[in-house]
Amino acid sequence: NKTFTTTIVGLESVSVGKVKAYPNPFNEQVSITNTGELERLIVKNIFGQKVVEYDLNGRKYINTSAFPKGIYLFIFSDNAGNQRTHKMVKQ
């Protein structure tokens, strides 16, 4: 028997502020609580295609009534390009 040891190097956790997107699953709108410095939201479908992009600028919710049912990636980013992604489901 051979023994292998794996060491992972160079991974660093990046804090991108605290953000909540709810409810999940969602219907007509998604509420956003942004306590960090996140400035932009890009919504992509499960195939990676951009559906819509928003400047957050104190935005409290987004209208999702036109989104077809499915799985979406809500990608929040700050002005330095750091990102935080939430998987969301439209019912």
N, CA, C and O atoms as a CHARMM CRD file, in Angstrom:
* protein
*
  364
    1    1 ASN  N      0.83400  -1.19500   0.00000 PROA 1      0.00000
    2    1 ASN  CA     0.00000   0.00000   0.00000 PROA 1      0.00000
    3    1 ASN  C      0.87000   1.24700   0.00000 PROA 1      0.00000
    4    1 ASN  O      1.89700   1.31100   0.67500 PROA 1      0.00000
    5    2 LYS  N      0.44100   2.22500  -0.76400 PROA 2      0.00000
    6    2 LYS  CA     1.15100   3.49000  -0.81400 PROA 2      0.00000
    7    2 LYS  C      0.33200   4.54600  -0.09600 PROA 2      0.00000
    8    2 LYS  O     -0.89800   4.52900  -0.14600 PROA 2      0.00000
    9    3 THR  N      1.00300   5.44800   0.56000 PROA 3      0.00000
   10    3 THR  CA     0.35200   6.53900   1.25000 PROA 3      0.00000
   11    3 THR  C      0.68300   7.83800   0.53500 PROA 3      0.00000
   12    3 THR  O      1.84500   8.11300   0.23800 PROA 3      0.00000
   13    4 PHE  N     -0.34700   8.63800   0.25700 PROA 4      0.00000
   14    4 PHE  CA    -0.14600   9.92500  -0.38800 PROA 4      0.00000
   15    4 PHE  C     -0.57300  11.02400   0.56000 PROA 4      0.00000
   16    4 PHE  O     -1.57100  10.89500   1.27000 PROA 4      0.00000
   17    5 THR  N      0.17900  12.09300   0.56900 PROA 5      0.00000
   18    5 THR  CA    -0.16100  13.26400   1.36600 PROA 5      0.00000
   19    5 THR  C     -0.39900  14.42500   0.42300 PROA 5      0.00000
   20    5 THR  O      0.42400  14.71500  -0.44600 PROA 5      0.00000
   21    6 THR  N     -1.51400  15.07800   0.59900 PROA 6      0.00000
   22    6 THR  CA    -1.85600  16.22100  -0.24500 PROA 6      0.00000
   23    6 THR  C     -1.85300  17.47400   0.60900 PROA 6      0.00000
   24    6 THR  O     -2.46600  17.51600   1.67600 PROA 6      0.00000
   25    7 THR  N     -1.15500  18.49700   0.12900 PROA 7      0.00000
   26    7 THR  CA    -1.12400  19.77900   0.81200 PROA 7      0.00000
   27    7 THR  C     -1.66700  20.84000  -0.12900 PROA 7      0.00000
   28    7 THR  O     -1.20700  20.98000  -1.26200 PROA 7      0.00000
   29    8 ILE  N     -2.64400  21.57900   0.35100 PROA 8      0.00000
   30    8 ILE  CA    -3.23400  22.64500  -0.45100 PROA 8      0.00000
   31    8 ILE  C     -2.62800  23.96200   0.01000 PROA 8      0.00000
   32    8 ILE  O     -2.67700  24.29700   1.19400 PROA 8      0.00000
   33    9 VAL  N     -2.05400  24.71000  -0.93600 PROA 9      0.00000
   34    9 VAL  CA    -1.44800  25.99500  -0.59700 PROA 9      0.00000
   35    9 VAL  C     -2.03700  27.08500  -1.47700 PROA 9      0.00000
   36    9 VAL  O     -2.55700  26.80700  -2.55700 PROA 9      0.00000
   37   10 GLY  N     -1.95600  28.30900  -1.01900 PROA 10     0.00000
   38   10 GLY  CA    -2.35700  29.43700  -1.83400 PROA 10     0.00000
   39   10 GLY  C     -3.84000  29.75200  -1.82300 PROA 10     0.00000
   40   10 GLY  O     -4.27700  30.63200  -2.56400 PROA 10     0.00000
   41   11 LEU  N     -4.62600  29.07000  -1.01600 PROA 11     0.00000
   42   11 LEU  CA    -6.04900  29.39100  -0.93100 PROA 11     0.00000
   43   11 LEU  C     -6.25400  30.38300   0.19700 PROA 11     0.00000
   44   11 LEU  O     -5.78900  30.17700   1.31900 PROA 11     0.00000
   45   12 GLU  N     -6.94200  31.44300  -0.10800 PROA 12     0.00000
   46   12 GLU  CA    -7.14900  32.48400   0.88200 PROA 12     0.00000
   47   12 GLU  C     -8.61400  32.87800   0.88100 PROA 12     0.00000
   48   12 GLU  O     -9.21300  33.07100  -0.17700 PROA 12     0.00000
   49   13 SER  N     -9.17200  32.99300   2.03800 PROA 13     0.00000
   50   13 SER  CA   -10.55800  33.42700   2.14300 PROA 13     0.00000
   51   13 SER  C    -10.61100  34.93600   1.98200 PROA 13     0.00000
   52   13 SER  O     -9.85300  35.66700   2.61900 PROA 13     0.00000
   53   14 VAL  N    -11.51200  35.39600   1.12600 PROA 14     0.00000
   54   14 VAL  CA   -11.65400  36.83200   0.88800 PROA 14     0.00000
   55   14 VAL  C    -12.99400  37.27700   1.44300 PROA 14     0.00000
   56   14 VAL  O    -14.03600  36.73000   1.08100 PROA 14     0.00000
   57   15 SER  N    -12.96800  38.24900   2.30300 PROA 15     0.00000
   58   15 SER  CA   -14.20200  38.78500   2.85500 PROA 15     0.00000
   59   15 SER  C    -14.77900  39.79600   1.87600 PROA 15     0.00000
   60   15 SER  O    -14.09300  40.73000   1.45900 PROA 15     0.00000
   61   16 VAL  N    -16.01600  39.61000   1.51800 PROA 16     0.00000
   62   16 VAL  CA   -16.65700  40.48800   0.54000 PROA 16     0.00000
   63   16 VAL  C    -17.84400  41.20400   1.17700 PROA 16     0.00000
   64   16 VAL  O    -18.76100  41.63500   0.47800 PROA 16     0.00000
   65   17 GLY  N    -17.82700  41.32700   2.47400 PROA 17     0.00000
   66   17 GLY  CA   -18.96400  41.95100   3.12900 PROA 17     0.00000
   67   17 GLY  C    -20.06800  40.93400   3.34500 PROA 17     0.00000
   68   17 GLY  O    -20.01400  39.81600   2.83400 PROA 17     0.00000
   69   18 LYS  N    -21.05400  41.33500   4.09900 PROA 18     0.00000
   70   18 LYS  CA   -22.16400  40.43400   4.38800 PROA 18     0.00000
   71   18 LYS  C    -23.35400  40.85100   3.55500 PROA 18     0.00000
   72   18 LYS  O    -23.75100  42.01600   3.54000 PROA 18     0.00000
   73   19 VAL  N    -23.91300  39.88200   2.86800 PROA 19     0.00000
   74   19 VAL  CA   -25.08600  40.15700   2.04600 PROA 19     0.00000
   75   19 VAL  C    -26.05700  39.00400   2.22100 PROA 19     0.00000
   76   19 VAL  O    -25.65500  37.84600   2.33800 PROA 19     0.00000
   77   20 LYS  N    -27.34100  39.33500   2.23700 PROA 20     0.00000
   78   20 LYS  CA   -28.39800  38.32400   2.26200 PROA 20     0.00000
   79   20 LYS  C    -29.29300  38.56700   1.07000 PROA 20     0.00000
   80   20 LYS  O    -29.65000  39.70400   0.76000 PROA 20     0.00000
   81   21 ALA  N    -29.65200  37.48300   0.40500 PROA 21     0.00000
   82   21 ALA  CA   -30.64800  37.55300  -0.66600 PROA 21     0.00000
   83   21 ALA  C    -31.72300  36.54300  -0.29500 PROA 21     0.00000
   84   21 ALA  O    -31.42800  35.35800  -0.14200 PROA 21     0.00000
   85   22 TYR  N    -32.95900  36.99200  -0.14800 PROA 22     0.00000
   86   22 TYR  CA   -34.03000  36.12100   0.33500 PROA 22     0.00000
   87   22 TYR  C    -35.36800  36.57000  -0.21600 PROA 22     0.00000
   88   22 TYR  O    -35.46200  37.71700  -0.65300 PROA 22     0.00000
   89   23 PRO  N    -36.41100  35.75500  -0.22800 PROA 23     0.00000
   90   23 PRO  CA   -36.43700  34.34700   0.19600 PROA 23     0.00000
   91   23 PRO  C    -35.80600  33.44700  -0.86600 PROA 23     0.00000
   92   23 PRO  O    -35.60100  33.85800  -2.00800 PROA 23     0.00000
   93   24 ASN  N    -35.51300  32.25500  -0.47900 PROA 24     0.00000
   94   24 ASN  CA   -34.98000  31.25900  -1.40700 PROA 24     0.00000
   95   24 ASN  C    -35.64700  29.93500  -1.09000 PROA 24     0.00000
   96   24 ASN  O    -35.35500  29.34400  -0.05000 PROA 24     0.00000
   97   25 PRO  N    -36.52200  29.45300  -1.93700 PROA 25     0.00000
   98   25 PRO  CA   -36.83900  29.89100  -3.29700 PROA 25     0.00000
   99   25 PRO  C    -37.63800  31.19300  -3.30300 PROA 25     0.00000
  100   25 PRO  O    -38.28200  31.55100  -2.31700 PROA 25     0.00000
  101   26 PHE  N    -37.58100  31.90400  -4.46100 PROA 26     0.00000
  102   26 PHE  CA   -38.25000  33.19100  -4.61200 PROA 26     0.00000
  103   26 PHE  C    -39.30400  33.13000  -5.71100 PROA 26     0.00000
  104   26 PHE  O    -39.35100  32.18500  -6.49900 PROA 26     0.00000
  105   27 ASN  N    -40.15000  34.16000  -5.74500 PROA 27     0.00000
  106   27 ASN  CA   -41.18300  34.27000  -6.78500 PROA 27     0.00000
  107   27 ASN  C    -41.05900  35.60200  -7.51500 PROA 27     0.00000
  108   27 ASN  O    -40.33800  35.70000  -8.50800 PROA 27     0.00000
  109   28 GLU  N    -41.75600  36.62500  -7.03300 PROA 28     0.00000
  110   28 GLU  CA   -41.87000  37.90800  -7.72700 PROA 28     0.00000
  111   28 GLU  C    -40.72400  38.87800  -7.46100 PROA 28     0.00000
  112   28 GLU  O    -40.42200  39.72800  -8.29900 PROA 28     0.00000
  113   29 GLN  N    -40.08000  38.75500  -6.29100 PROA 29     0.00000
  114   29 GLN  CA   -38.97400  39.65100  -5.97800 PROA 29     0.00000
  115   29 GLN  C    -38.03200  38.99300  -4.98500 PROA 29     0.00000
  116   29 GLN  O    -38.39900  38.06100  -4.26900 PROA 29     0.00000
  117   30 VAL  N    -36.80700  39.50500  -4.96200 PROA 30     0.00000
  118   30 VAL  CA   -35.78500  39.05900  -4.01400 PROA 30     0.00000
  119   30 VAL  C    -35.38600  40.27800  -3.19600 PROA 30     0.00000
  120   30 VAL  O    -35.05000  41.32600  -3.74700 PROA 30     0.00000
  121   31 SER  N    -35.42700  40.13000  -1.86900 PROA 31     0.00000
  122   31 SER  CA   -34.98000  41.19600  -0.97100 PROA 31     0.00000
  123   31 SER  C    -33.48100  41.05600  -0.75600 PROA 31     0.00000
  124   31 SER  O    -32.94200  39.95000  -0.72300 PROA 31     0.00000
  125   32 ILE  N    -32.81800  42.20300  -0.61100 PROA 32     0.00000
  126   32 ILE  CA   -31.36600  42.21600  -0.43900 PROA 32     0.00000
  127   32 ILE  C    -31.02200  43.00800   0.80600 PROA 32     0.00000
  128   32 ILE  O    -31.47000  44.14200   0.97500 PROA 32     0.00000
  129   33 THR  N    -30.22300  42.40700   1.67800 PROA 33     0.00000
  130   33 THR  CA   -29.66600  43.10000   2.83000 PROA 33     0.00000
  131   33 THR  C    -28.16400  43.12200   2.62300 PROA 33     0.00000
  132   33 THR  O    -27.51800  42.07400   2.62400 PROA 33     0.00000
  133   34 ASN  N    -27.60900  44.30500   2.44700 PROA 34     0.00000
  134   34 ASN  CA   -26.20000  44.47000   2.12500 PROA 34     0.00000
  135   34 ASN  C    -25.54000  45.28500   3.23500 PROA 34     0.00000
  136   34 ASN  O    -25.70000  46.50300   3.29800 PROA 34     0.00000
  137   35 THR  N    -24.79300  44.60000   4.11400 PROA 35     0.00000
  138   35 THR  CA   -24.13900  45.31400   5.20800 PROA 35     0.00000
  139   35 THR  C    -22.66800  45.57800   4.90800 PROA 35     0.00000
  140   35 THR  O    -21.95000  46.12100   5.74700 PROA 35     0.00000
  141   36 GLY  N    -22.22400  45.20200   3.72800 PROA 36     0.00000
  142   36 GLY  CA   -20.83200  45.43000   3.34800 PROA 36     0.00000
  143   36 GLY  C    -20.73000  46.52100   2.31500 PROA 36     0.00000
  144   36 GLY  O    -21.56100  47.42700   2.25500 PROA 36     0.00000
  145   37 GLU  N    -19.71100  46.42300   1.51000 PROA 37     0.00000
  146   37 GLU  CA   -19.48700  47.42700   0.47700 PROA 37     0.00000
  147   37 GLU  C    -19.71600  46.82400  -0.91000 PROA 37     0.00000
  148   37 GLU  O    -19.03200  47.18400  -1.86800 PROA 37     0.00000
  149   38 LEU  N    -20.66800  45.91900  -1.01100 PROA 38     0.00000
  150   38 LEU  CA   -20.96500  45.30800  -2.30000 PROA 38     0.00000
  151   38 LEU  C    -21.71000  46.31300  -3.16500 PROA 38     0.00000
  152   38 LEU  O    -22.66900  46.94300  -2.71700 PROA 38     0.00000
  153   39 GLU  N    -21.26400  46.45700  -4.39800 PROA 39     0.00000
  154   39 GLU  CA   -21.79400  47.50900  -5.25400 PROA 39     0.00000
  155   39 GLU  C    -22.56600  47.00500  -6.44900 PROA 39     0.00000
  156   39 GLU  O    -23.36300  47.74800  -7.02100 PROA 39     0.00000
  157   40 ARG  N    -22.35300  45.75100  -6.84700 PROA 40     0.00000
  158   40 ARG  CA   -22.92400  45.26800  -8.09800 PROA 40     0.00000
  159   40 ARG  C    -23.48600  43.87100  -7.90700 PROA 40     0.00000
  160   40 ARG  O    -22.95700  43.06500  -7.14200 PROA 40     0.00000
  161   41 LEU  N    -24.57900  43.60200  -8.62700 PROA 41     0.00000
  162   41 LEU  CA   -25.17600  42.27300  -8.64300 PROA 41     0.00000
  163   41 LEU  C    -25.34700  41.85400 -10.09300 PROA 41     0.00000
  164   41 LEU  O    -25.95400  42.56600 -10.89200 PROA 41     0.00000
  165   42 ILE  N    -24.80700  40.69400 -10.42000 PROA 42     0.00000
  166   42 ILE  CA   -25.02900  40.07800 -11.72300 PROA 42     0.00000
  167   42 ILE  C    -25.81000  38.79800 -11.48000 PROA 42     0.00000
  168   42 ILE  O    -25.43000  37.98400 -10.63900 PROA 42     0.00000
  169   43 VAL  N    -26.90300  38.61700 -12.21600 PROA 43     0.00000
  170   43 VAL  CA   -27.70300  37.40100 -12.10900 PROA 43     0.00000
  171   43 VAL  C    -27.46400  36.58700 -13.36900 PROA 43     0.00000
  172   43 VAL  O    -27.65300  37.07000 -14.48600 PROA 43     0.00000
  173   44 LYS  N    -27.04000  35.32700 -13.16800 PROA 44     0.00000
  174   44 LYS  CA   -26.81600  34.41700 -14.29400 PROA 44     0.00000
  175   44 LYS  C    -27.71700  33.20800 -14.13900 PROA 44     0.00000
  176   44 LYS  O    -28.04600  32.80100 -13.02500 PROA 44     0.00000
  177   45 ASN  N    -28.11600  32.63100 -15.28000 PROA 45     0.00000
  178   45 ASN  CA   -28.87800  31.39400 -15.21100 PROA 45     0.00000
  179   45 ASN  C    -27.92200  30.22400 -14.99200 PROA 45     0.00000
  180   45 ASN  O    -26.70700  30.42000 -14.94100 PROA 45     0.00000
  181   46 ILE  N    -28.44400  29.04200 -14.86500 PROA 46     0.00000
  182   46 ILE  CA   -27.63000  27.87000 -14.54100 PROA 46     0.00000
  183   46 ILE  C    -26.62700  27.53900 -15.65300 PROA 46     0.00000
  184   46 ILE  O    -25.67200  26.79400 -15.43200 PROA 46     0.00000
  185   47 PHE  N    -26.85300  28.09900 -16.85000 PROA 47     0.00000
  186   47 PHE  CA   -25.94100  27.86200 -17.97900 PROA 47     0.00000
  187   47 PHE  C    -24.83200  28.90900 -18.03500 PROA 47     0.00000
  188   47 PHE  O    -23.98900  28.87500 -18.93100 PROA 47     0.00000
  189   48 GLY  N    -24.83200  29.84500 -17.07100 PROA 48     0.00000
  190   48 GLY  CA   -23.80000  30.86900 -17.02700 PROA 48     0.00000
  191   48 GLY  C    -24.09100  32.08400 -17.87800 PROA 48     0.00000
  192   48 GLY  O    -23.22700  32.94900 -18.02600 PROA 48     0.00000
  193   49 GLN  N    -25.29900  32.17400 -18.45000 PROA 49     0.00000
  194   49 GLN  CA   -25.67200  33.32300 -19.26900 PROA 49     0.00000
  195   49 GLN  C    -26.18300  34.45100 -18.37500 PROA 49     0.00000
  196   49 GLN  O    -27.01100  34.22500 -17.49300 PROA 49     0.00000
  197   50 LYS  N    -25.68200  35.67700 -18.60900 PROA 50     0.00000
  198   50 LYS  CA   -26.11700  36.81100 -17.80300 PROA 50     0.00000
  199   50 LYS  C    -27.57300  37.13600 -18.11500 PROA 50     0.00000
  200   50 LYS  O    -27.94300  37.32000 -19.27400 PROA 50     0.00000
  201   51 VAL  N    -28.39600  37.20500 -17.06600 PROA 51     0.00000
  202   51 VAL  CA   -29.81100  37.52700 -17.19200 PROA 51     0.00000
  203   51 VAL  C    -30.01500  39.02700 -17.01400 PROA 51     0.00000
  204   51 VAL  O    -30.74200  39.66300 -17.77800 PROA 51     0.00000
  205   52 VAL  N    -29.35800  39.58600 -15.99100 PROA 52     0.00000
  206   52 VAL  CA   -29.52100  41.00900 -15.68300 PROA 52     0.00000
  207   52 VAL  C    -28.35800  41.43800 -14.79000 PROA 52     0.00000
  208   52 VAL  O    -27.71100  40.61400 -14.14300 PROA 52     0.00000
  209   53 GLU  N    -28.11200  42.74400 -14.77100 PROA 53     0.00000
  210   53 GLU  CA   -27.05500  43.30600 -13.93200 PROA 53     0.00000
  211   53 GLU  C    -27.59200  44.56600 -13.26100 PROA 53     0.00000
  212   53 GLU  O    -28.28400  45.36800 -13.88800 PROA 53     0.00000
  213   54 TYR  N    -27.26500  44.73200 -11.97600 PROA 54     0.00000
  214   54 TYR  CA   -27.76100  45.87300 -11.21500 PROA 54     0.00000
  215   54 TYR  C    -26.61500  46.56100 -10.49000 PROA 54     0.00000
  216   54 TYR  O    -25.67000  45.90300 -10.05500 PROA 54     0.00000
  217   55 ASP  N    -26.69300  47.89300 -10.35500 PROA 55     0.00000
  218   55 ASP  CA   -25.89700  48.63600  -9.38400 PROA 55     0.00000
  219   55 ASP  C    -26.71200  48.58500  -8.10200 PROA 55     0.00000
  220   55 ASP  O    -27.89500  48.92700  -8.10700 PROA 55     0.00000
  221   56 LEU  N    -26.09800  48.16300  -7.00800 PROA 56     0.00000
  222   56 LEU  CA   -26.87600  48.00800  -5.77200 PROA 56     0.00000
  223   56 LEU  C    -27.25900  49.36700  -5.18400 PROA 56     0.00000
  224   56 LEU  O    -28.44100  49.60800  -4.93900 PROA 56     0.00000
  225   57 ASN  N    -26.29700  50.25600  -4.95300 PROA 57     0.00000
  226   57 ASN  CA   -26.57800  51.63400  -4.49600 PROA 57     0.00000
  227   57 ASN  C    -27.73800  51.71900  -3.50600 PROA 57     0.00000
  228   57 ASN  O    -28.65800  52.51300  -3.70100 PROA 57     0.00000
  229   58 GLY  N    -27.70500  50.91700  -2.45600 PROA 58     0.00000
  230   58 GLY  CA   -28.74900  50.95300  -1.44300 PROA 58     0.00000
  231   58 GLY  C    -30.02900  50.22400  -1.82600 PROA 58     0.00000
  232   58 GLY  O    -31.02500  50.30500  -1.10800 PROA 58     0.00000
  233   59 ARG  N    -30.01200  49.51800  -2.94400 PROA 59     0.00000
  234   59 ARG  CA   -31.19500  48.78200  -3.40100 PROA 59     0.00000
  235   59 ARG  C    -31.59800  47.74700  -2.34800 PROA 59     0.00000
  236   59 ARG  O    -30.75000  47.03400  -1.81000 PROA 59     0.00000
  237   60 LYS  N    -32.89400  47.67300  -2.06200 PROA 60     0.00000
  238   60 LYS  CA   -33.42000  46.75800  -1.04600 PROA 60     0.00000
  239   60 LYS  C    -34.05300  45.50900  -1.64500 PROA 60     0.00000
  240   60 LYS  O    -34.20600  44.50100  -0.95600 PROA 60     0.00000
  241   61 TYR  N    -34.42000  45.56600  -2.91500 PROA 61     0.00000
  242   61 TYR  CA   -35.00900  44.39700  -3.56200 PROA 61     0.00000
  243   61 TYR  C    -34.83000  44.50800  -5.07300 PROA 61     0.00000
  244   61 TYR  O    -34.55600  45.58300  -5.60600 PROA 61     0.00000
  245   62 ILE  N    -34.99200  43.36300  -5.75400 PROA 62     0.00000
  246   62 ILE  CA   -35.02000  43.36400  -7.21500 PROA 62     0.00000
  247   62 ILE  C    -36.28400  42.64400  -7.66200 PROA 62     0.00000
  248   62 ILE  O    -36.71900  41.67300  -7.04300 PROA 62     0.00000
  249   63 ASN  N    -36.85300  43.13500  -8.73500 PROA 63     0.00000
  250   63 ASN  CA   -38.05700  42.54000  -9.29900 PROA 63     0.00000
  251   63 ASN  C    -37.64400  41.33700 -10.14800 PROA 63     0.00000
  252   63 ASN  O    -36.86600  41.47700 -11.09200 PROA 63     0.00000
  253   64 THR  N    -38.15800  40.17300  -9.81600 PROA 64     0.00000
  254   64 THR  CA   -37.80300  38.93900 -10.52300 PROA 64     0.00000
  255   64 THR  C    -39.01500  38.31800 -11.21000 PROA 64     0.00000
  256   64 THR  O    -38.97300  37.14900 -11.59100 PROA 64     0.00000
  257   65 SER  N    -40.08700  39.07800 -11.37300 PROA 65     0.00000
  258   65 SER  CA   -41.31300  38.52100 -11.94000 PROA 65     0.00000
  259   65 SER  C    -41.11800  38.04200 -13.37600 PROA 65     0.00000
  260   65 SER  O    -41.82800  37.13900 -13.81800 PROA 65     0.00000
  261   66 ALA  N    -40.17100  38.62600 -14.11400 PROA 66     0.00000
  262   66 ALA  CA   -39.95000  38.22700 -15.51400 PROA 66     0.00000
  263   66 ALA  C    -38.99700  37.03500 -15.64800 PROA 66     0.00000
  264   66 ALA  O    -38.82300  36.50800 -16.74700 PROA 66     0.00000
  265   67 PHE  N    -38.38100  36.60600 -14.54700 PROA 67     0.00000
  266   67 PHE  CA   -37.46100  35.47100 -14.61100 PROA 67     0.00000
  267   67 PHE  C    -38.24700  34.17400 -14.80200 PROA 67     0.00000
  268   67 PHE  O    -39.21800  33.94200 -14.08200 PROA 67     0.00000
  269   68 PRO  N    -37.85300  33.32400 -15.75100 PROA 68     0.00000
  270   68 PRO  CA   -38.47800  31.99900 -15.84600 PROA 68     0.00000
  271   68 PRO  C    -38.10200  31.15200 -14.63000 PROA 68     0.00000
  272   68 PRO  O    -37.09000  31.41200 -13.97800 PROA 68     0.00000
  273   69 LYS  N    -38.91000  30.15200 -14.32900 PROA 69     0.00000
  274   69 LYS  CA   -38.58500  29.23900 -13.23000 PROA 69     0.00000
  275   69 LYS  C    -37.24500  28.57800 -13.50900 PROA 69     0.00000
  276   69 LYS  O    -36.92700  28.26000 -14.65500 PROA 69     0.00000
  277   70 GLY  N    -36.45800  28.37300 -12.45300 PROA 70     0.00000
  278   70 GLY  CA   -35.16100  27.73100 -12.62900 PROA 70     0.00000
  279   70 GLY  C    -34.17800  28.12100 -11.54300 PROA 70     0.00000
  280   70 GLY  O    -34.54900  28.73400 -10.54200 PROA 70     0.00000
  281   71 ILE  N    -32.91800  27.75900 -11.75000 PROA 71     0.00000
  282   71 ILE  CA   -31.84100  28.01800 -10.80500 PROA 71     0.00000
  283   71 ILE  C    -31.00800  29.18400 -11.32800 PROA 71     0.00000
  284   71 ILE  O    -30.66700  29.24200 -12.51000 PROA 71     0.00000
  285   72 TYR  N    -30.68900  30.10600 -10.43100 PROA 72     0.00000
  286   72 TYR  CA   -29.92900  31.30100 -10.78600 PROA 72     0.00000
  287   72 TYR  C    -28.74300  31.46800  -9.85000 PROA 72     0.00000
  288   72 TYR  O    -28.78200  31.03400  -8.69900 PROA 72     0.00000
  289   73 LEU  N    -27.69600  32.09500 -10.34700 PROA 73     0.00000
  290   73 LEU  CA   -26.55000  32.47900  -9.54000 PROA 73     0.00000
  291   73 LEU  C    -26.60000  33.98800  -9.36400 PROA 73     0.00000
  292   73 LEU  O    -26.56500  34.73700 -10.33900 PROA 73     0.00000
  293   74 PHE  N    -26.68100  34.42700  -8.11600 PROA 74     0.00000
  294   74 PHE  CA   -26.65000  35.84500  -7.79600 PROA 74     0.00000
  295   74 PHE  C    -25.21200  36.14400  -7.38900 PROA 74     0.00000
  296   74 PHE  O    -24.75000  35.68900  -6.34200 PROA 74     0.00000
  297   75 ILE  N    -24.50600  36.90800  -8.21700 PROA 75     0.00000
  298   75 ILE  CA   -23.08700  37.17800  -7.99300 PROA 75     0.00000
  299   75 ILE  C    -22.94000  38.63800  -7.55700 PROA 75     0.00000
  300   75 ILE  O    -23.12300  39.55900  -8.35300 PROA 75     0.00000
  301   76 PHE  N    -22.60800  38.82800  -6.28500 PROA 76     0.00000
  302   76 PHE  CA   -22.41600  40.15500  -5.71300 PROA 76     0.00000
  303   76 PHE  C    -20.93100  40.48000  -5.76600 PROA 76     0.00000
  304   76 PHE  O    -20.10200  39.60700  -5.51000 PROA 76     0.00000
  305   77 SER  N    -20.58000  41.72100  -6.09400 PROA 77     0.00000
  306   77 SER  CA   -19.16300  42.08600  -6.13500 PROA 77     0.00000
  307   77 SER  C    -18.94200  43.47900  -5.55900 PROA 77     0.00000
  308   77 SER  O    -19.84000  44.32100  -5.55400 PROA 77     0.00000
  309   78 ASP  N    -17.71600  43.69900  -5.07000 PROA 78     0.00000
  310   78 ASP  CA   -17.33800  45.01500  -4.56500 PROA 78     0.00000
  311   78 ASP  C    -16.50200  45.72400  -5.62300 PROA 78     0.00000
  312   78 ASP  O    -16.25200  45.17700  -6.69700 PROA 78     0.00000
  313   79 ASN  N    -16.07400  46.93900  -5.31500 PROA 79     0.00000
  314   79 ASN  CA   -15.35300  47.71900  -6.31800 PROA 79     0.00000
  315   79 ASN  C    -13.95500  47.17900  -6.59900 PROA 79     0.00000
  316   79 ASN  O    -13.33700  47.59000  -7.58100 PROA 79     0.00000
  317   80 ALA  N    -13.43400  46.26900  -5.77000 PROA 80     0.00000
  318   80 ALA  CA   -12.12600  45.66000  -6.00800 PROA 80     0.00000
  319   80 ALA  C    -12.23800  44.38400  -6.84300 PROA 80     0.00000
  320   80 ALA  O    -11.22700  43.76800  -7.18100 PROA 80     0.00000
  321   81 GLY  N    -13.46900  43.99300  -7.17300 PROA 81     0.00000
  322   81 GLY  CA   -13.66700  42.79400  -7.98000 PROA 81     0.00000
  323   81 GLY  C    -13.86700  41.51900  -7.18200 PROA 81     0.00000
  324   81 GLY  O    -14.03800  40.45200  -7.77000 PROA 81     0.00000
  325   82 ASN  N    -13.85200  41.60100  -5.84800 PROA 82     0.00000
  326   82 ASN  CA   -14.12700  40.42600  -5.01600 PROA 82     0.00000
  327   82 ASN  C    -15.58900  40.06100  -5.15800 PROA 82     0.00000
  328   82 ASN  O    -16.44700  40.93500  -5.28300 PROA 82     0.00000
  329   83 GLN  N    -15.87400  38.76100  -5.14000 PROA 83     0.00000
  330   83 GLN  CA   -17.24400  38.31100  -5.39200 PROA 83     0.00000
  331   83 GLN  C    -17.74800  37.35200  -4.33200 PROA 83     0.00000
  332   83 GLN  O    -16.97600  36.65400  -3.67500 PROA 83     0.00000
  333   84 ARG  N    -19.06000  37.33700  -4.18300 PROA 84     0.00000
  334   84 ARG  CA   -19.76300  36.36600  -3.34800 PROA 84     0.00000
  335   84 ARG  C    -20.95800  35.88800  -4.15200 PROA 84     0.00000
  336   84 ARG  O    -21.71800  36.70300  -4.67500 PROA 84     0.00000
  337   85 THR  N    -21.13500  34.56800  -4.25800 PROA 85     0.00000
  338   85 THR  CA   -22.18600  33.99200  -5.09600 PROA 85     0.00000
  339   85 THR  C    -23.20600  33.25000  -4.24900 PROA 85     0.00000
  340   85 THR  O    -22.85500  32.49200  -3.34400 PROA 85     0.00000
  341   86 HSD  N    -24.47400  33.48100  -4.55800 PROA 86     0.00000
  342   86 HSD  CA   -25.58400  32.76500  -3.91700 PROA 86     0.00000
  343   86 HSD  C    -26.35000  32.02100  -4.98700 PROA 86     0.00000
  344   86 HSD  O    -26.67500  32.59100  -6.02900 PROA 86     0.00000
  345   87 LYS  N    -26.64300  30.74700  -4.74300 PROA 87     0.00000
  346   87 LYS  CA   -27.50100  29.97700  -5.64700 PROA 87     0.00000
  347   87 LYS  C    -28.93700  30.19200  -5.20000 PROA 87     0.00000
  348   87 LYS  O    -29.27200  29.97500  -4.03600 PROA 87     0.00000
  349   88 MET  N    -29.78700  30.62100  -6.13400 PROA 88     0.00000
  350   88 MET  CA   -31.16900  30.94800  -5.82800 PROA 88     0.00000
  351   88 MET  C    -32.09400  30.18000  -6.77600 PROA 88     0.00000
  352   88 MET  O    -31.72000  29.88600  -7.91100 PROA 88     0.00000
  353   89 VAL  N    -33.30000  29.86000  -6.30400 PROA 89     0.00000
  354   89 VAL  CA   -34.25300  29.09700  -7.10400 PROA 89     0.00000
  355   89 VAL  C    -35.53000  29.91900  -7.28200 PROA 89     0.00000
  356   89 VAL  O    -36.11000  30.41000  -6.31400 PROA 89     0.00000
  357   90 LYS  N    -35.95900  30.05900  -8.54700 PROA 90     0.00000
  358   90 LYS  CA   -37.23600  30.72200  -8.86500 PROA 90     0.00000
  359   90 LYS  C    -38.30100  29.64700  -8.98800 PROA 90     0.00000
  360   90 LYS  O    -38.15200  28.70700  -9.76900 PROA 90     0.00000
  361   91 GLN  N    -39.37200  29.78100  -8.22200 PROA 91     0.00000
  362   91 GLN  CA   -40.47400  28.82000  -8.27100 PROA 91     0.00000
  363   91 GLN  C    -41.47500  29.20500  -9.32400 PROA 91     0.00000
  364   91 GLN  O    -42.47400  28.51000  -9.51000 PROA 91     0.00000
